[in-house]
Amino acid sequence: MLDFLNVVAGYVWGWPLMILLVGTGLWLTFSLRALQFSHLIHAFGLIVRKTPDKKAQGDISNFQALMVALSATVGTGNIAGVATAIYIGGPGALFWMWMTGLVGMATKYAEAVLAVKYRVQNENGTFSGGPMYYISRGLGWKWLATLFAFFASIATFGIGSMVQSNSVADALNHSFSIAPGITGIVLMGLTAAVIIGGVRSIGRVTALLVPVMIALYVLGALAVLIMHITEIPGVLAMVVSSAFEPVAATGGFAGATVMMAIRLGVARGLFSNESGLGSAPIAAAAARTSQPVVQALISMTQTFIDTLVVCSMTGLVILVTGVWTSGKNGAPLTSYAFETGLPGELGGLIVTIGIILFAYSTILGWSYYGEKAIEYLLGSKAIVPYRWAFIISVGLGSSMKLDLVWVLSDIFNALMAFPNLIALIGLAKVVSKALDEFEQANLAENK
């Protein structure tokens, strides 16, 4: 069964999906006039702006919606996934990860526009949105919306819960000899304390947690880069050249073709930032705003922060310290790089803390995604039972062997993308029109 599912996972995460994801990003980049470049500075300015939106409706602030989405995407993939991409695909994989992030920003923008535009207000005054709503209300294909919600509800118990708690338990057991069972109980309590309060509670916690955890990790990485500053120009040149030329075997590195670099860079980049998978727009739909474009511009910075900042930090630390040829893979490779680059046990501690905080934040973000998927499928009466089931799964994941859960999570995570991408392509004109109207309104306002 496991071997069969691994084959299936290989197919669903294969070239067809990657081409569709990147192709959709390129098409949206073209149709939106490369707004991820022309509007990027403005987008970051919107995150911290204080001008009130008097017509705004929603559950959480623009910033909190961004932090909920970032909490779900900045995870163990930023630590272990980047290392795996370089271990198999070589330094050039980092270049293709960057390219994926740049086109993915347009995709993330489009998802958020549609999420806010087609969201609905529930009988209790809260908002629900995301692919299941813009598929059903925008395209009119309720069966496809149901399919997306089903895939998301399954994926959330794997990639958003059990896999993450297992990573935390493993890190704490390895570094501090804490029993996985104890970690599971503590995580259950910490998760319950936040998600029982719904999206407003999740928004408040992630608004505090996410900036701190990213800052700590990035500062640690910058310390390593500063200590190896003379290596940076050569490493950047190596990343670019390796993206277009095969890399010979050296040390513990087995060598890589250009196609391996492209495949690993694109796959790990997409897996990390989730552009096109349809998860992040669920959080964007909860934002307190009256303008879909405003939240969309804020949302697209998520991909920039995740891939162009956090993933880059991991990749560059691995390369400047020279440990990418050590033969290590995944999180141990990243940990080895930080240990090599920083004195004493500081490097290993930064990675351990990073894994713990990244994984816990992912649990919080994905709990909300799963809740909205379940709500769409079964109605609001299913929310409370879902929350408790999710909390229990966090505890179970910490002590279980998760080979089967990992591969099922991979499959259903990838399957979420197909309905979402169909909607993005089918509603591309709606996204373009929203941008045109927004720019015209701003132009008229500034005259």
C-alpha positions as CSV (number, residue, x, y, z in Angstrom):
1,M,0.0,0.0,0.0
2,L,2.8,2.5,1.0
3,D,4.7,1.7,-2.2
4,F,1.6,2.2,-4.3
5,L,0.8,5.5,-2.6
6,N,4.4,6.7,-3.1
7,V,4.0,6.1,-6.8
8,V,0.7,8.0,-6.8
9,A,2.3,10.9,-4.9
10,G,5.1,10.9,-7.5
11,Y,2.6,11.3,-10.3
12,V,0.4,14.0,-8.7
13,W,3.5,16.0,-7.7
14,G,5.0,15.3,-11.1
15,W,5.7,17.5,-14.1
16,P,2.0,18.0,-15.1
17,L,1.1,19.7,-11.8
18,M,4.4,21.7,-11.7
19,I,3.9,22.9,-15.3
20,L,0.3,23.8,-14.5
21,L,1.2,25.7,-11.4
22,V,4.1,27.6,-12.9
23,G,2.2,28.1,-16.2
24,T,-0.7,29.6,-14.4
25,G,1.6,31.9,-12.5
26,L,3.2,33.0,-15.7
27,W,-0.1,33.6,-17.4
28,L,-1.4,35.6,-14.4
29,T,1.9,37.6,-14.4
30,F,1.4,38.5,-18.0
31,S,-2.4,39.3,-17.7
32,L,-1.7,41.4,-14.5
33,R,1.2,43.3,-16.1
34,A,3.8,41.9,-13.7
35,L,2.2,43.6,-10.8
36,Q,4.3,41.6,-8.3
37,F,7.2,43.8,-9.4
38,S,5.5,47.1,-10.0
39,H,3.3,47.0,-6.9
40,L,5.6,45.2,-4.4
41,I,6.7,48.2,-2.5
42,H,3.2,49.5,-2.3
43,A,2.0,46.1,-1.1
44,F,4.5,46.1,1.8
45,G,3.3,49.6,2.6
46,L,-0.3,48.4,2.9
47,I,0.7,45.9,5.6
48,V,1.5,48.7,8.0
49,R,-0.8,51.5,6.9
50,K,-3.1,53.0,9.5
51,T,-5.8,54.5,7.2
52,P,-9.1,53.0,8.3
53,D,-11.4,51.4,5.7
54,K,-14.8,52.7,6.8
55,K,-16.6,50.2,4.6
56,A,-14.5,47.2,5.7
57,Q,-16.1,43.9,6.7
58,G,-14.4,40.8,8.0
59,D,-13.2,38.9,11.0
60,I,-9.5,39.9,11.4
61,S,-7.2,42.7,10.3
62,N,-5.3,42.7,7.0
63,F,-2.1,42.1,8.9
64,Q,-3.6,39.2,10.9
65,A,-4.9,37.6,7.8
66,L,-1.4,37.7,6.3
67,M,0.1,36.3,9.5
68,V,-2.4,33.4,9.6
69,A,-1.4,32.5,6.0
70,L,2.3,32.9,6.8
71,S,1.9,30.7,9.8
72,A,0.7,27.9,7.6
73,T,3.3,28.3,4.9
74,V,6.5,29.1,6.8
75,G,7.0,25.6,8.2
76,T,9.4,22.7,8.2
77,G,9.6,22.9,4.4
78,N,11.6,26.1,4.8
79,I,14.2,24.2,6.8
80,A,14.1,20.6,5.6
81,G,12.5,21.1,2.2
82,V,15.2,23.6,1.0
83,A,17.9,21.3,2.2
84,T,16.5,18.3,0.3
85,A,16.2,20.4,-2.9
86,I,19.9,21.3,-2.7
87,Y,20.9,17.7,-1.6
88,I,19.3,16.2,-4.7
89,G,19.2,19.1,-7.2
90,G,22.4,20.9,-6.3
91,P,22.8,24.7,-5.8
92,G,20.8,25.5,-8.9
93,A,17.6,24.3,-7.2
94,L,17.7,27.5,-5.2
95,F,17.6,29.6,-8.4
96,W,14.5,27.7,-9.6
97,M,12.9,28.1,-6.2
98,W,13.3,31.9,-6.6
99,M,11.8,31.8,-10.0
100,T,8.8,29.8,-8.7
101,G,8.4,32.3,-5.9
102,L,8.4,35.3,-8.2
103,V,5.7,33.9,-10.5
104,G,3.8,32.5,-7.5
105,M,3.3,36.0,-6.2
106,A,0.9,36.6,-9.1
107,T,-0.9,33.4,-8.3
108,K,-1.3,34.3,-4.6
109,Y,-2.6,37.7,-5.6
110,A,-5.3,36.2,-7.8
111,E,-6.3,33.7,-5.2
112,A,-6.8,36.5,-2.6
113,V,-8.8,38.7,-5.0
114,L,-11.3,35.9,-5.7
115,A,-11.4,34.9,-2.0
116,V,-12.5,38.3,-0.9
117,K,-14.8,38.9,-3.9
118,Y,-16.8,35.7,-3.5
119,R,-16.7,35.2,0.3
120,V,-20.0,34.9,2.2
121,Q,-21.2,36.1,5.5
122,N,-22.5,33.4,7.8
123,E,-25.6,33.6,10.1
124,N,-23.3,34.3,13.1
125,G,-21.7,37.3,11.3
126,T,-18.4,35.6,10.5
127,F,-17.0,35.3,6.9
128,S,-16.1,32.2,4.9
129,G,-14.2,32.2,1.6
130,G,-11.6,30.5,-0.4
131,P,-11.5,28.2,-3.5
132,M,-14.7,26.3,-2.6
133,Y,-16.6,29.6,-2.7
134,Y,-15.1,31.2,-5.8
135,I,-15.4,27.9,-7.6
136,S,-19.1,27.5,-6.6
137,R,-20.1,31.2,-6.8
138,G,-17.7,32.3,-9.6
139,L,-17.6,29.3,-11.9
140,G,-20.9,27.8,-10.7
141,W,-19.3,24.3,-10.4
142,K,-20.5,23.2,-7.0
143,W,-19.2,19.6,-7.5
144,L,-15.7,20.9,-8.1
145,A,-15.9,23.1,-5.0
146,T,-17.0,20.1,-2.9
147,L,-14.0,18.2,-4.3
148,F,-11.6,20.9,-3.2
149,A,-13.1,21.1,0.3
150,F,-12.9,17.3,0.6
151,F,-9.2,17.3,-0.4
152,A,-8.4,20.2,2.0
153,S,-10.3,18.6,4.9
154,I,-8.2,15.4,4.5
155,A,-4.9,17.2,3.9
156,T,-5.3,19.3,7.1
157,F,-5.1,16.3,9.4
158,G,-1.8,15.3,7.8
159,I,0.3,18.2,6.6
160,G,-1.4,20.6,9.0
161,S,-1.5,18.5,12.1
162,M,0.1,15.1,12.6
163,V,3.1,15.7,10.4
164,Q,3.9,19.0,12.2
165,S,3.5,17.6,15.8
166,N,5.7,14.7,14.8
167,S,8.4,17.1,13.6
168,V,8.2,19.0,16.9
169,A,8.4,15.8,19.0
170,D,11.3,14.6,17.0
171,A,13.2,17.8,17.4
172,L,12.6,18.0,21.1
173,N,13.5,14.4,21.6
174,H,16.7,14.7,19.7
175,S,17.9,18.0,21.3
176,F,16.5,17.7,24.8
177,S,15.5,14.0,25.3
178,I,11.9,15.0,25.9
179,A,9.5,12.0,25.4
180,P,7.2,12.4,22.3
181,G,4.2,11.6,24.5
182,I,4.9,14.6,26.7
183,T,5.4,16.8,23.6
184,G,2.1,15.6,22.2
185,I,0.2,16.5,25.4
186,V,1.7,20.0,25.6
187,L,1.0,20.6,21.9
188,M,-2.6,19.5,22.4
189,G,-3.0,22.0,25.2
190,L,-1.3,24.9,23.3
191,T,-3.4,24.2,20.2
192,A,-6.7,23.9,22.1
193,A,-6.0,27.2,23.9
194,V,-5.8,29.0,20.5
195,I,-8.1,27.3,18.0
196,I,-11.1,26.9,20.3
197,G,-11.5,30.7,20.1
198,G,-11.7,30.6,16.3
199,V,-10.0,32.8,13.7
200,R,-9.9,35.9,15.8
201,S,-7.9,34.0,18.5
202,I,-5.7,32.4,15.8
203,G,-5.2,35.9,14.2
204,R,-4.1,37.4,17.5
205,V,-1.6,34.7,18.3
206,T,-0.1,34.4,14.9
207,A,0.3,38.2,14.7
208,L,2.6,37.9,17.7
209,L,4.3,34.6,17.0
210,V,5.0,34.7,13.2
211,P,7.0,38.0,13.1
212,V,9.1,36.9,16.0
213,M,9.8,33.4,14.8
214,I,10.8,34.6,11.3
215,A,12.9,37.4,12.7
216,L,14.8,35.0,15.0
217,Y,15.5,32.5,12.2
218,V,16.5,35.2,9.6
219,L,18.8,37.0,12.1
220,G,20.5,33.7,12.9
221,A,21.0,33.1,9.2
222,L,22.2,36.6,8.6
223,A,24.8,36.1,11.3
224,V,26.2,33.1,9.4
225,L,26.2,35.0,6.1
226,I,28.0,38.0,7.6
227,M,30.7,35.6,9.0
228,H,31.0,34.1,5.5
229,I,30.5,37.4,3.6
230,T,33.5,36.8,1.3
231,E,31.9,33.5,0.1
232,I,28.6,35.1,-0.9
233,P,29.5,36.4,-4.5
234,G,30.9,33.0,-5.4
235,V,27.9,31.2,-4.0
236,L,25.5,33.4,-5.9
237,A,27.4,32.8,-9.1
238,M,27.3,29.1,-8.4
239,V,23.6,29.1,-7.9
240,V,23.0,30.8,-11.2
241,S,25.4,28.7,-13.2
242,S,24.2,25.5,-11.6
243,A,20.7,26.3,-12.7
244,F,21.7,25.9,-16.3
245,E,24.6,23.5,-16.2
246,P,25.0,20.0,-14.7
247,V,26.8,19.8,-11.4
248,A,29.5,17.1,-11.0
249,A,29.6,14.7,-8.0
250,T,31.8,16.0,-5.2
251,G,32.2,14.8,-1.6
252,G,28.9,13.4,-0.4
253,F,27.0,15.1,-3.3
254,A,26.0,12.6,-6.0
255,G,25.8,15.2,-8.8
256,A,22.8,16.7,-10.5
257,T,21.4,17.4,-14.0
258,V,19.7,20.6,-14.9
259,M,16.4,18.9,-15.0
260,M,16.9,17.7,-11.4
261,A,17.7,21.2,-10.3
262,I,14.6,22.5,-12.0
263,R,12.3,19.8,-10.7
264,L,13.5,20.0,-7.1
265,G,13.6,23.8,-7.0
266,V,10.1,24.2,-8.5
267,A,8.6,21.3,-6.4
268,R,10.0,22.4,-3.1
269,G,9.3,26.1,-3.8
270,L,5.7,25.4,-4.6
271,F,5.3,23.1,-1.6
272,S,6.8,25.8,0.7
273,N,4.9,28.8,-0.5
274,E,1.7,27.0,-1.5
275,S,0.9,29.4,-4.4
276,G,-1.8,27.8,-6.4
277,L,-2.7,25.1,-3.9
278,G,-5.7,27.1,-2.6
279,S,-4.9,27.2,1.1
280,A,-3.9,30.8,1.7
281,P,-7.0,32.4,0.2
282,I,-9.1,30.8,2.9
283,A,-7.3,33.1,5.4
284,A,-7.4,36.1,3.0
285,A,-11.2,35.8,2.9
286,A,-11.4,36.6,6.7
287,A,-9.6,39.9,6.3
288,R,-11.4,43.1,7.4
289,T,-11.6,45.0,4.1
290,S,-13.9,46.3,1.4
291,Q,-11.4,46.1,-1.4
292,P,-10.3,42.7,-2.7
293,V,-7.2,44.2,-4.4
294,V,-5.9,45.7,-1.2
295,Q,-5.9,42.3,0.6
296,A,-4.6,40.6,-2.5
297,L,-1.6,42.9,-2.7
298,I,-0.9,42.2,1.0
299,S,-1.4,38.5,0.5
300,M,1.2,38.3,-2.3
301,T,3.9,39.5,0.0
302,Q,3.4,36.1,1.8
303,T,5.1,34.3,-1.1
304,F,7.9,36.8,-1.2
305,I,8.6,36.4,2.6
306,D,8.3,32.7,2.5
307,T,10.4,31.9,-0.6
308,L,12.5,34.9,-1.4
309,V,13.4,35.6,2.2
310,V,13.1,32.5,4.5
311,C,13.9,29.8,2.0
312,S,16.8,31.9,0.6
313,M,18.3,32.2,4.1
314,T,18.3,28.4,4.5
315,G,19.7,27.8,1.1
316,L,22.5,30.4,1.3
317,V,23.6,29.2,4.8
318,I,23.9,25.7,3.5
319,L,25.9,26.8,0.5
320,V,28.3,29.4,2.1
321,T,29.3,27.0,4.9
322,G,30.1,24.4,2.2
323,V,28.2,21.6,3.9
324,W,26.0,20.9,0.9
325,T,28.5,18.3,-0.2
326,S,28.5,16.6,3.2
327,G,26.1,13.9,2.2
328,K,23.5,15.0,4.9
329,N,19.9,15.6,3.8
330,G,16.8,17.4,5.1
331,A,16.7,19.1,8.5
332,P,20.0,17.5,9.6
333,L,21.8,19.2,6.7
334,T,20.3,22.6,7.7
335,S,21.2,22.0,11.3
336,Y,24.8,21.0,10.3
337,A,25.1,24.2,8.3
338,F,24.1,26.5,11.2
339,E,26.3,24.5,13.6
340,T,29.2,25.0,11.2
341,G,28.5,28.7,10.7
342,L,27.9,29.7,14.3
343,P,30.0,29.1,17.5
344,G,29.1,26.5,20.1
345,E,25.7,25.0,20.2
346,L,23.9,28.2,19.0
347,G,23.5,27.1,15.4
348,G,21.8,23.8,16.3
349,L,19.6,25.6,18.8
350,I,18.4,28.1,16.2
351,V,17.3,25.3,13.9
352,T,15.6,23.3,16.7
353,I,13.7,26.4,17.8
354,G,12.9,27.2,14.2
355,I,11.4,23.7,13.6
356,I,9.3,23.9,16.8
357,L,7.9,27.4,16.1
358,F,7.5,26.9,12.4
359,A,5.6,23.6,13.0
360,Y,3.4,25.0,15.7
361,S,2.4,28.0,13.7
362,T,1.6,25.7,10.8
363,I,-0.7,23.7,13.0
364,L,-2.6,26.9,13.9
365,G,-2.9,28.1,10.3
366,W,-4.0,24.8,8.9
367,S,-6.5,24.2,11.7
368,Y,-8.4,27.2,10.2
369,Y,-8.1,26.0,6.7
370,G,-9.5,22.6,7.7
371,E,-12.3,24.2,9.7
372,K,-13.5,26.2,6.7
373,A,-13.4,23.1,4.5
374,I,-15.4,21.1,6.9
375,E,-17.8,23.9,7.4
376,Y,-18.4,24.1,3.6
377,L,-19.0,20.3,3.5
378,L,-21.1,19.7,6.7
379,G,-22.2,23.1,7.9
380,S,-21.4,25.2,11.0
381,K,-22.6,22.5,13.3
382,A,-19.5,20.5,12.5
383,I,-17.0,23.2,13.5
384,V,-16.7,22.3,17.2
385,P,-16.4,18.5,16.7
386,Y,-13.8,19.2,14.0
387,R,-11.7,21.4,16.3
388,W,-11.6,18.7,19.0
389,A,-10.8,16.0,16.3
390,F,-8.0,18.2,15.1
391,I,-6.6,18.7,18.6
392,I,-6.6,15.0,19.2
393,S,-4.8,14.4,15.9
394,V,-2.0,16.7,17.1
395,G,-1.4,14.5,20.1
396,L,-1.6,11.3,18.1
397,G,0.9,12.6,15.5
398,S,3.6,13.2,18.0
399,S,4.0,9.5,18.9
400,M,3.2,7.7,15.6
401,K,5.2,6.5,12.7
402,L,3.8,8.7,9.9
403,D,5.1,7.1,6.7
404,L,1.5,6.5,5.5
405,V,0.3,9.9,6.8
406,W,3.1,11.7,5.0
407,V,2.4,10.2,1.6
408,L,-1.4,10.7,2.0
409,S,-0.8,14.3,3.0
410,D,1.4,14.8,-0.1
411,I,-1.3,13.4,-2.4
412,F,-4.3,15.3,-1.0
413,N,-2.2,18.5,-0.7
414,A,-1.4,18.3,-4.4
415,L,-5.0,17.3,-5.4
416,M,-6.2,20.6,-3.8
417,A,-4.3,22.4,-6.6
418,F,-6.2,21.1,-9.6
419,P,-9.7,22.5,-8.7
420,N,-8.1,25.7,-7.6
421,L,-6.1,26.2,-10.8
422,I,-9.1,25.5,-12.9
423,A,-10.9,28.3,-11.1
424,L,-7.9,30.7,-11.4
425,I,-7.7,30.2,-15.1
426,G,-11.5,30.3,-15.6
427,L,-11.8,33.5,-13.5
428,A,-8.6,35.3,-14.7
429,K,-10.6,38.0,-16.4
430,V,-12.4,38.8,-13.1
431,V,-9.0,39.2,-11.5
432,S,-7.7,41.5,-14.3
433,K,-10.9,43.6,-14.2
434,A,-10.6,44.1,-10.4
435,L,-7.0,45.4,-10.8
436,D,-8.1,47.7,-13.7
437,E,-10.9,49.2,-11.6
438,F,-8.7,49.6,-8.5
439,E,-6.0,51.4,-10.5
440,Q,-8.6,53.7,-12.2
441,A,-10.2,54.6,-8.9
442,N,-6.8,55.4,-7.4
443,L,-5.9,57.5,-10.5
444,A,-9.2,59.5,-10.2
445,E,-8.7,59.9,-6.5
446,N,-5.2,61.3,-6.9
447,K,-6.2,63.9,-9.6
